[in-house]
Amino acid sequence: MLQRETFHANEVIFRELDSDRKLYFIIDGKVNLKHIRTKTVIKELGADESFGEIGFFSGQMRCCTAKSV
């Protein structure tokens, strides 16, 4: 089941070590995946990209923080 969510600029979508199991697809805008402990941006994602697959498929805790740009 798909559910549309809208995030404003600089809004945290999920945090490192959260345990939710959502998979996200970006329709419009950008998202930064950031490792909080090292303050490193791992990747910036844009339209037609997805993220959150590790938690979705494996049930593991989030390994980074996702924040809208």
Number of C-alpha atoms within 10 A of each C-alpha: 2 7 5 7 9 10 13 11 11 12 13 15 17 17 19 16 13 14 15 15 17 14 14 17 15 16 13 11 14 15 26 20 23 20 17 13 8 7 8 11 14 12 12 15 18 16 12 10 14 14 16 20 15 15 19 17 11 9 13 15 16 20 18 21 21 25 20 18 16
